[in-house]
Amino acid sequence: MTGKPCARCGSTERYASGRCAPCKRESSRAWYAANTERKREATRKWQAANPELVAAYDRKRRGKAANLAAMNANAIAIMTL
């Protein structure tokens, strides 16, 4: 935060680059809404070109989900004691 308010929205929340964070988020959402299929196609191309990275991301995500499920099961078991 630089303390300098944005001329557009008045927020003082800024990225290190100096860009207003709320305005950037709004701009990004608007771009995605207008270019959804373009973004999805780019993602599909990247995934096809990088199958080993996609597999690694999937393993990591599934591992976190499995750990969360185990933690929930343990919490329920402890509460029933």
Backbone as CSV, one residue per row, in Angstrom:
resi,resn,N_x,N_y,N_z,CA_x,CA_y,CA_z,C_x,C_y,C_z
1,MET,0.835,-1.184,0.000,0.000,0.000,0.000,0.875,1.241,0.000
2,THR,0.614,2.091,-0.935,1.419,3.294,-1.043,0.778,4.482,-0.353
3,GLY,-0.509,4.366,-0.062,-1.215,5.488,0.538,-1.794,6.418,-0.506
4,LYS,-1.351,6.277,-1.758,-1.860,7.117,-2.829,-3.158,6.507,-3.360
5,PRO,-4.285,7.211,-3.254,-5.544,6.632,-3.709,-5.621,6.545,-5.235
6,CYS,-6.321,5.525,-5.690,-6.543,5.324,-7.122,-7.447,6.442,-7.642
7,ALA,-7.120,6.971,-8.795,-7.928,8.039,-9.386,-9.290,7.520,-9.831
8,ARG,-9.375,6.221,-10.098,-10.617,5.644,-10.609,-11.560,5.211,-9.491
9,CYS,-11.014,4.463,-8.480,-11.900,3.900,-7.457,-11.620,4.428,-6.047
10,GLY,-10.482,5.058,-5.838,-10.155,5.625,-4.535,-9.458,4.674,-3.582
11,SER,-9.262,3.423,-3.989,-8.601,2.438,-3.120,-7.111,2.744,-3.002
12,THR,-6.533,2.397,-1.857,-5.087,2.556,-1.681,-4.381,1.195,-1.770
13,GLU,-5.136,0.120,-2.023,-4.552,-1.216,-2.164,-3.895,-1.312,-3.541
14,ARG,-2.588,-1.535,-3.541,-1.846,-1.582,-4.806,-0.899,-2.760,-4.846
15,TYR,-0.594,-3.208,-6.066,0.418,-4.234,-6.267,1.794,-3.581,-6.224
16,ALA,2.848,-4.391,-6.164,4.207,-3.866,-6.128,4.506,-3.036,-7.374
17,SER,3.846,-3.364,-8.481,4.059,-2.624,-9.724,3.446,-1.221,-9.661
18,GLY,2.580,-1.003,-8.651,1.929,0.288,-8.518,0.496,0.297,-9.027
19,ARG,0.066,-0.793,-9.667,-1.283,-0.866,-10.219,-2.297,-1.069,-9.104
20,CYS,-3.447,-0.438,-9.241,-4.524,-0.548,-8.266,-5.072,-1.978,-8.282
21,ALA,-5.052,-2.656,-7.142,-5.466,-4.055,-7.069,-6.952,-4.257,-7.380
22,PRO,-7.869,-3.492,-6.787,-9.277,-3.704,-7.115,-9.595,-3.432,-8.597
23,CYS,-8.977,-2.426,-9.169,-9.215,-2.129,-10.589,-8.656,-3.232,-11.478
24,LYS,-7.501,-3.788,-11.120,-6.905,-4.873,-11.890,-7.781,-6.116,-11.819
25,ARG,-8.294,-6.439,-10.619,-9.177,-7.606,-10.485,-10.420,-7.434,-11.351
26,GLU,-11.001,-6.248,-11.314,-12.192,-5.961,-12.122,-11.878,-6.082,-13.608
27,SER,-10.738,-5.552,-14.016,-10.321,-5.618,-15.409,-10.102,-7.064,-15.847
28,SER,-9.476,-7.866,-14.986,-9.221,-9.270,-15.301,-10.521,-10.052,-15.420
29,ARG,-11.453,-9.806,-14.537,-12.752,-10.493,-14.594,-13.502,-10.122,-15.861
30,ALA,-13.465,-8.857,-16.230,-14.148,-8.415,-17.447,-13.515,-9.045,-18.685
31,TRP,-12.177,-9.117,-18.724,-11.496,-9.727,-19.860,-11.871,-11.194,-19.963
32,TYR,-11.866,-11.912,-18.833,-12.190,-13.334,-18.853,-13.627,-13.544,-19.309
33,ALA,-14.545,-12.705,-18.846,-15.953,-12.831,-19.251,-16.105,-12.638,-20.758
34,ALA,-15.316,-11.743,-21.318,-15.396,-11.464,-22.751,-14.608,-12.468,-23.590
35,ASN,-13.676,-13.201,-22.978,-12.779,-14.105,-23.715,-12.715,-15.495,-23.098
36,THR,-13.831,-15.980,-22.569,-13.844,-17.254,-21.865,-13.345,-18.395,-22.743
37,GLU,-13.882,-18.519,-23.943,-13.485,-19.631,-24.807,-12.025,-19.517,-25.226
38,ARG,-11.561,-18.315,-25.461,-10.147,-18.095,-25.816,-9.230,-18.571,-24.683
39,LYS,-9.594,-18.239,-23.449,-8.805,-18.645,-22.287,-8.843,-20.156,-22.114
40,ARG,-10.018,-20.759,-22.281,-10.137,-22.212,-22.144,-9.304,-22.932,-23.193
41,GLU,-9.320,-22.430,-24.420,-8.532,-23.042,-25.491,-7.036,-22.928,-25.194
42,ALA,-6.605,-21.788,-24.688,-5.193,-21.618,-24.329,-4.810,-22.597,-23.213
43,THR,-5.700,-22.806,-22.264,-5.450,-23.745,-21.175,-5.351,-25.166,-21.716
44,ARG,-6.268,-25.535,-22.618,-6.229,-26.870,-23.217,-4.922,-27.096,-23.968
45,LYS,-4.464,-26.098,-24.710,-3.207,-26.215,-25.452,-2.029,-26.384,-24.492
46,TRP,-2.015,-25.606,-23.420,-0.926,-25.711,-22.451,-0.935,-27.096,-21.813
47,GLN,-2.118,-27.591,-21.447,-2.207,-28.905,-20.824,-1.734,-30.004,-21.777
48,ALA,-2.069,-29.880,-23.060,-1.632,-30.871,-24.041,-0.118,-30.829,-24.226
49,ALA,0.474,-29.648,-24.130,1.915,-29.484,-24.308,2.703,-29.832,-23.045
50,ASN,2.039,-29.908,-21.890,2.722,-30.133,-20.612,2.044,-31.226,-19.776
51,PRO,1.887,-32.425,-20.321,1.151,-33.461,-19.585,1.817,-33.854,-18.262
52,GLU,3.153,-33.800,-18.203,3.818,-34.179,-16.957,3.553,-33.160,-15.852
53,LEU,3.475,-31.892,-16.179,3.157,-30.876,-15.171,1.703,-30.990,-14.729
54,VAL,0.811,-31.255,-15.677,-0.608,-31.427,-15.342,-0.758,-32.604,-14.377
55,ALA,-0.064,-33.703,-14.666,-0.131,-34.878,-13.789,0.408,-34.546,-12.396
56,ALA,1.477,-33.781,-12.329,2.044,-33.399,-11.028,1.072,-32.527,-10.246
57,TYR,0.440,-31.574,-10.915,-0.552,-30.723,-10.250,-1.722,-31.558,-9.738
58,ASP,-2.169,-32.520,-10.568,-3.282,-33.379,-10.161,-2.912,-34.228,-8.950
59,ARG,-1.704,-34.799,-8.950,-1.265,-35.601,-7.803,-1.232,-34.758,-6.533
60,LYS,-0.715,-33.557,-6.656,-0.629,-32.674,-5.497,-2.029,-32.324,-4.982
61,ARG,-2.935,-31.999,-5.896,-4.294,-31.639,-5.504,-5.002,-32.827,-4.859
62,ARG,-4.878,-34.012,-5.457,-5.514,-35.202,-4.892,-4.921,-35.546,-3.528
63,GLY,-3.630,-35.332,-3.356,-2.987,-35.592,-2.071,-3.532,-34.683,-0.987
64,LYS,-3.738,-33.424,-1.312,-4.295,-32.488,-0.332,-5.715,-32.883,0.026
65,ALA,-6.506,-33.298,-0.978,-7.884,-33.703,-0.723,-7.926,-34.946,0.159
66,ALA,-7.029,-35.904,-0.091,-6.979,-37.124,0.717,-6.583,-36.791,2.147
67,ASN,-5.612,-35.893,2.318,-5.197,-35.494,3.668,-6.332,-34.808,4.408
68,LEU,-7.074,-33.957,3.715,-8.194,-33.253,4.335,-9.269,-34.248,4.760
69,ALA,-9.560,-35.224,3.903,-10.561,-36.237,4.239,-10.125,-37.033,5.461
70,ALA,-8.852,-37.401,5.531,-8.337,-38.148,6.676,-8.418,-37.306,7.947
71,MET,-8.092,-36.039,7.838,-8.160,-35.146,9.005,-9.604,-35.022,9.490
72,ASN,-10.557,-34.914,8.568,-11.962,-34.824,8.948,-12.424,-36.101,9.627
73,ALA,-12.011,-37.259,9.090,-12.386,-38.540,9.688,-11.816,-38.649,11.099
74,ASN,-10.565,-38.221,11.288,-9.949,-38.260,12.616,-10.678,-37.337,13.577
75,ALA,-11.067,-36.155,13.126,-11.766,-35.196,13.970,-13.121,-35.764,14.408
76,ILE,-13.812,-36.430,13.492,-15.114,-37.027,13.833,-14.916,-38.154,14.837
77,ALA,-13.869,-38.961,14.628,-13.603,-40.071,15.554,-13.295,-39.545,16.951
78,ILE,-12.548,-38.467,17.035,-12.195,-37.897,18.329,-13.433,-37.323,19.015
79,MET,-14.310,-36.696,18.243,-15.508,-36.087,18.818,-16.473,-37.150,19.346
80,THR,-16.452,-38.350,18.770,-17.360,-39.393,19.217,-16.855,-40.163,20.426
81,LEU,-15.638,-39.907,20.861,-15.075,-40.606,22.026,-15.718,-40.162,23.302
